[in-house]
């Protein structure tokens, strides 16, 4: 639960009351749609591309937006976040709102025009999730008989190791190049293909699970790719490139709507490599539509003054710079294998 004391600092009463009402709607909807977090039994894993977080392109986010974002993120244990921009104020603000038990890992700023000066981050609650020490940006290896240098991805994927309950996880979050607004952009397909193949080829090297003896494999872990793949539809070759590499989209996530605002594009994905260890999908997963509860189309008139400082966008588009043009995607896993382990010893 975020800390709400900061609501008192919102000087404009109408804005403060609007924020309170928005939080009340969000809390009711999140409680109805997302399973309650547990201390030891389950892990709620999420991914969210938070648009231009926070470039100020159409005005920097105010406190209202941060309260809404924090309220949503507080319902999960571990979240991969894409499109964090140069400044760390957004992540620092989220930790301030979420409390001292929360922490984050973040990359440096991606250089180059295609990288859009973005960072990628993980936000996690240390009461449930511990960082195991692995943190790295993925660089594609030389390929071909002559060892030619590949074209690197526009934004380097970010890998990090975590432990939750009985499960060790290596997460690899990515923001794939978008390019042209078509289902199969050549560079987008090339990036997804190279990403999937590289993770699969070197999967054993990405584990941060315990290694109990020298020169022996580490304990079984879980390699999970997640983030913004800019995949248009489940039947596209862009998703097939990941499944051909050995990644599996959990059955529960194969039934959820798209993660764009119109919910007709499957940009965001969560997929595990080959098999899971001490990590059991509960069958509960989803995409949370925050715009049904805050920054609703019916609320347009309430934001006229705020929008006036940065005109030129429709309200439907402008509000995505307050929250995002993506919706958060989540899945629940069971992480307590104590009963199974004890049974195996009897």
C-alpha positions as CSV (number, residue, x, y, z in Angstrom):
1,X,0.0,0.0,0.0
2,X,1.5,3.4,-1.0
3,X,1.9,6.2,1.5
4,X,-0.9,8.7,1.1
5,X,0.5,11.5,3.3
6,X,1.7,13.4,0.3
7,X,-1.9,13.9,-0.8
8,X,-2.0,16.8,1.7
9,X,0.7,18.6,-0.3
10,X,-1.5,18.9,-3.4
11,X,-2.5,22.5,-2.8
12,X,-5.4,22.7,-5.3
13,X,-8.4,21.2,-3.5
14,X,-10.1,20.1,-6.7
15,X,-7.0,18.2,-7.8
16,X,-6.6,16.6,-4.4
17,X,-10.2,15.5,-4.3
18,X,-10.0,14.2,-7.8
19,X,-6.9,12.2,-6.9
20,X,-8.5,10.8,-3.8
21,X,-11.6,9.7,-5.8
22,X,-9.4,8.2,-8.5
23,X,-7.4,6.2,-6.0
24,X,-10.6,4.9,-4.4
25,X,-11.8,3.6,-7.9
26,X,-8.4,2.2,-8.7
27,X,-8.1,0.4,-5.3
28,X,-11.5,-1.2,-5.7
29,X,-10.8,-2.3,-9.3
30,X,-7.3,-3.7,-8.5
31,X,-8.7,-5.7,-5.5
32,X,-11.4,-7.2,-7.8
33,X,-9.1,-8.0,-10.7
34,X,-5.6,-8.8,-9.2
35,X,-5.1,-11.5,-6.6
36,X,-4.0,-10.3,-3.1
37,X,-0.3,-10.5,-2.5
38,X,0.9,-13.1,0.0
39,X,3.9,-13.2,2.3
40,X,5.3,-16.6,1.1
41,X,2.9,-18.5,-1.1
42,X,2.8,-16.6,-4.5
43,X,4.7,-14.2,-6.7
44,X,2.9,-11.6,-8.7
45,X,5.2,-10.7,-11.6
46,X,4.4,-7.8,-13.9
47,X,5.7,-5.8,-16.9
48,X,4.8,-2.3,-17.8
49,X,6.1,0.1,-20.5
50,X,5.4,3.5,-18.8
51,X,5.5,6.0,-21.6
52,X,8.3,8.5,-21.6
53,X,8.9,8.0,-17.9
54,X,9.5,10.9,-17.5
55,X,10.7,13.1,-20.4
56,X,8.2,16.0,-19.9
57,X,7.4,15.7,-23.5
58,X,3.8,16.9,-22.8
59,X,4.5,18.3,-19.4
60,X,6.1,16.4,-16.5
61,X,3.8,14.1,-14.6
62,X,2.3,15.7,-11.5
63,X,1.7,14.1,-8.1
64,X,-1.7,12.8,-9.2
65,X,-0.2,10.6,-11.9
66,X,2.5,9.3,-9.6
67,X,-0.1,8.3,-6.9
68,X,-2.0,6.3,-9.6
69,X,1.1,4.6,-10.9
70,X,2.3,3.7,-7.4
71,X,-1.1,2.3,-6.5
72,X,-1.0,0.0,-9.5
73,X,2.6,-1.1,-9.0
74,X,2.0,-1.8,-5.3
75,X,-0.2,-4.7,-6.2
76,X,2.7,-6.7,-7.6
77,X,5.9,-8.1,-6.1
78,X,8.3,-7.7,-9.0
79,X,7.9,-5.4,-12.0
80,X,9.9,-4.9,-15.2
81,X,9.6,-1.3,-16.3
82,X,10.5,0.0,-19.8
83,X,10.9,3.5,-21.1
84,X,12.5,5.0,-18.0
85,X,14.2,8.2,-19.3
86,X,17.4,10.0,-18.3
87,X,16.4,11.3,-14.9
88,X,15.9,8.9,-11.9
89,X,13.3,11.1,-10.3
90,X,10.4,8.8,-11.4
91,X,11.9,5.7,-9.8
92,X,13.0,7.6,-6.7
93,X,9.5,9.0,-6.4
94,X,7.9,5.6,-6.7
95,X,10.1,4.2,-3.9
96,X,9.2,7.2,-1.7
97,X,5.5,6.5,-2.2
98,X,5.8,2.7,-1.9
99,X,8.0,2.7,1.1
100,X,11.5,1.7,2.3
101,X,10.9,-2.0,1.6
102,X,10.9,-1.3,-2.1
103,X,14.0,-1.0,-4.3
104,X,15.0,-0.8,-7.9
105,X,17.7,-1.8,-10.4
106,X,18.2,0.4,-13.5
107,X,20.4,0.5,-16.5
108,X,22.4,3.5,-17.8
109,X,20.9,5.6,-20.5
110,X,20.9,3.9,-24.0
111,X,22.8,6.0,-26.4
112,X,21.9,6.5,-30.1
113,X,18.9,7.8,-31.8
114,X,17.1,4.5,-32.0
115,X,17.6,4.0,-28.2
116,X,15.5,7.1,-27.4
117,X,17.7,7.9,-24.3
118,X,15.8,5.1,-22.4
119,X,16.7,3.0,-19.4
120,X,15.1,-0.2,-18.3
121,X,14.4,-1.0,-14.6
122,X,13.2,-3.6,-12.2
123,X,11.1,-2.5,-9.2
124,X,10.7,-5.0,-6.3
125,X,9.5,-5.4,-2.8
126,X,12.4,-6.8,-0.7
127,X,10.1,-8.4,1.8
128,X,9.2,-10.9,-1.0
129,X,11.9,-10.7,-3.5
130,X,15.7,-10.6,-3.0
131,X,18.3,-9.6,-5.6
132,X,20.8,-12.4,-6.1
133,X,23.7,-10.3,-7.6
134,X,23.3,-10.8,-11.3
135,X,22.7,-7.6,-13.3
136,X,23.9,-7.2,-16.9
137,X,23.0,-5.7,-20.2
138,X,23.0,-8.2,-23.0
139,X,25.4,-7.7,-25.9
140,X,24.8,-9.9,-29.0
141,X,27.7,-12.2,-29.8
142,X,29.6,-12.5,-33.0
143,X,27.8,-14.7,-35.6
144,X,28.6,-16.6,-38.7
145,X,31.7,-18.4,-39.9
146,X,33.8,-15.2,-40.1
147,X,32.7,-14.0,-36.7
148,X,31.0,-10.9,-38.1
149,X,29.8,-8.3,-35.6
150,X,26.0,-8.3,-35.5
151,X,23.9,-5.1,-35.5
152,X,23.3,-4.6,-31.8
153,X,19.7,-4.0,-30.5
154,X,18.5,-0.5,-30.3
155,X,18.1,-0.9,-26.5
156,X,20.2,-3.5,-24.8
157,X,18.1,-6.1,-22.9
158,X,18.5,-6.0,-19.2
159,X,19.1,-9.2,-17.2
160,X,18.9,-9.5,-13.4
161,X,18.7,-12.4,-10.9
162,X,16.1,-12.7,-8.1
163,X,14.9,-15.1,-5.6
164,X,11.3,-15.5,-4.4
165,X,10.3,-18.3,-2.1
166,X,11.7,-21.5,-3.5
167,X,12.3,-20.1,-7.0
168,X,15.3,-18.5,-8.5
169,X,14.6,-16.2,-11.5
170,X,16.7,-14.6,-14.2
171,X,14.6,-12.0,-15.8
172,X,15.5,-10.5,-19.2
173,X,13.5,-7.4,-20.0
174,X,13.5,-5.8,-23.4
175,X,12.1,-3.0,-25.4
176,X,12.2,-4.1,-29.0
177,X,12.6,-1.7,-31.9
178,X,9.2,-0.6,-33.3
179,X,10.1,0.8,-36.7
180,X,7.2,1.0,-39.1
181,X,3.6,0.5,-37.9
182,X,3.2,-2.9,-39.6
183,X,3.0,-6.4,-38.1
184,X,6.4,-7.4,-39.3
185,X,9.1,-4.7,-39.4
186,X,12.4,-6.3,-40.6
187,X,14.6,-4.9,-37.9
188,X,12.0,-5.7,-35.2
189,X,11.9,-9.3,-36.3
190,X,15.7,-9.4,-36.5
191,X,16.0,-8.1,-32.9
192,X,13.4,-10.5,-31.5
193,X,15.0,-13.4,-33.3
194,X,18.5,-12.5,-32.1
195,X,17.3,-11.9,-28.6
196,X,15.5,-15.3,-28.3
197,X,18.3,-17.3,-29.9
198,X,21.0,-15.7,-27.7
199,X,19.1,-16.3,-24.5
200,X,18.4,-19.9,-25.5
201,X,22.0,-20.6,-26.5
202,X,23.6,-19.2,-23.4
203,X,20.7,-19.9,-20.9
204,X,23.0,-21.8,-18.6
205,X,25.3,-18.8,-18.1
206,X,22.5,-16.5,-17.0
207,X,21.6,-18.2,-13.8
208,X,22.4,-16.7,-10.4
209,X,21.0,-19.8,-8.5
210,X,23.4,-21.4,-6.0
211,X,26.3,-23.5,-7.2
212,X,26.9,-26.0,-4.5
213,X,30.1,-27.5,-5.8
214,X,32.9,-26.2,-8.0
215,X,32.6,-27.1,-11.7
216,X,29.0,-28.2,-11.4
217,X,25.8,-26.7,-12.8
218,X,23.9,-24.3,-10.5
219,X,20.6,-25.3,-9.0
220,X,17.6,-25.2,-11.3
221,X,16.3,-21.7,-12.0
222,X,13.9,-20.0,-14.3
223,X,14.8,-17.8,-17.3
224,X,12.0,-15.4,-18.1
225,X,11.8,-12.9,-21.0
226,X,9.4,-10.1,-20.5
227,X,8.7,-6.6,-21.7
228,X,7.7,-4.7,-24.8
229,X,8.2,-6.8,-27.8
230,X,6.0,-4.7,-30.1
231,X,4.3,-7.9,-31.3
232,X,1.0,-7.1,-33.0
233,X,-0.8,-10.4,-32.8
234,X,-0.2,-13.9,-31.3
235,X,0.0,-15.5,-34.8
236,X,2.7,-13.2,-36.0
237,X,6.2,-14.5,-36.9
238,X,7.6,-12.0,-34.3
239,X,6.1,-14.2,-31.5
240,X,7.0,-17.4,-33.4
241,X,10.6,-16.3,-33.3
242,X,10.5,-16.5,-29.5
243,X,8.6,-19.8,-29.3
244,X,10.9,-21.3,-31.9
245,X,13.8,-20.4,-29.6
246,X,12.2,-22.5,-26.9
247,X,10.2,-19.8,-25.0
248,X,6.7,-20.6,-23.7
249,X,3.9,-18.1,-23.1
250,X,2.0,-19.4,-20.0
251,X,-1.5,-20.6,-20.9
252,X,-3.2,-18.0,-18.8
253,X,-1.5,-15.1,-20.7
254,X,-2.5,-16.6,-24.0
255,X,-6.1,-15.7,-23.1
256,X,-5.7,-12.0,-22.0
257,X,-6.5,-9.0,-24.2
258,X,-3.9,-6.9,-25.9
259,X,-1.8,-4.5,-23.7
260,X,-2.2,-1.4,-25.8
261,X,-4.9,1.1,-24.7
262,X,-7.3,-0.2,-27.3
263,X,-6.4,-3.8,-26.2
264,X,-6.1,-5.1,-29.8
265,X,-2.2,-5.4,-30.0
266,X,-0.1,-7.9,-28.0
267,X,2.9,-5.7,-27.6
268,X,3.9,-6.9,-24.2
269,X,4.7,-10.5,-23.4
270,X,6.0,-12.7,-20.5
271,X,7.5,-16.0,-21.5
272,X,9.7,-18.6,-19.8
273,X,12.4,-20.7,-21.4
274,X,11.5,-24.4,-21.7
275,X,10.5,-25.3,-18.2
276,X,9.8,-23.8,-14.8
277,X,11.4,-24.8,-11.5
278,X,9.7,-24.2,-8.1
279,X,7.5,-21.7,-10.1
280,X,3.9,-22.7,-10.8
281,X,1.4,-20.7,-12.8
282,X,-1.8,-20.5,-10.8
283,X,-3.9,-19.8,-13.9
284,X,-4.4,-16.2,-12.9
285,X,-3.1,-13.5,-15.2
286,X,-4.3,-10.4,-16.8
287,X,-3.9,-6.9,-18.3
288,X,-5.2,-4.1,-16.1
289,X,-7.0,-1.3,-17.9
290,X,-6.3,1.7,-15.7
291,X,-8.2,4.1,-18.0
292,X,-11.5,2.6,-16.9
293,X,-10.9,4.1,-13.5
294,X,-8.7,7.2,-13.8
295,X,-8.1,9.7,-16.7
296,X,-11.4,8.5,-18.1
297,X,-12.7,10.0,-21.3
298,X,-15.6,11.4,-19.3
299,X,-13.1,13.3,-17.2
300,X,-11.7,15.3,-20.1
301,X,-13.1,18.7,-18.9
302,X,-11.4,18.3,-15.5
303,X,-7.9,18.4,-17.1
304,X,-8.5,21.4,-19.5
305,X,-6.2,23.7,-17.5
306,X,-3.4,21.2,-17.1
307,X,-3.5,20.4,-20.8
308,X,-3.4,24.0,-21.9
309,X,0.3,24.3,-20.9
310,X,1.2,21.7,-23.6
311,X,-1.5,21.9,-26.3
312,X,-1.6,19.8,-29.5
313,X,-2.8,16.4,-28.4
314,X,-6.2,15.0,-28.0
315,X,-7.2,14.1,-24.4
316,X,-7.2,10.4,-25.3
317,X,-3.5,10.7,-26.3
318,X,-2.5,13.3,-23.7
319,X,-3.5,11.0,-20.9
320,X,-1.1,8.3,-22.0
321,X,1.7,10.8,-21.1
322,X,0.3,10.8,-17.6
323,X,0.0,7.0,-17.3
324,X,1.0,5.1,-20.4
325,X,0.1,4.0,-23.9
326,X,0.6,0.4,-22.6
327,X,-1.4,-1.4,-19.9
328,X,0.4,-3.4,-17.2
329,X,0.5,-7.1,-17.8
330,X,0.8,-9.5,-14.9
331,X,0.8,-13.2,-13.9
332,X,0.7,-15.1,-10.6
333,X,3.0,-18.0,-9.7
334,X,3.1,-20.3,-6.8
335,X,6.5,-20.3,-5.1
336,X,6.1,-22.6,-2.0
337,X,7.2,-26.1,-2.7
338,X,7.6,-27.1,1.0
339,X,4.8,-29.7,0.9
340,X,6.1,-31.4,-2.2
341,X,9.7,-31.5,-0.9
342,X,8.7,-33.0,2.5
343,X,6.5,-35.6,0.7
344,X,9.5,-36.6,-1.4
345,X,11.5,-37.4,1.8
346,X,8.9,-39.6,3.4
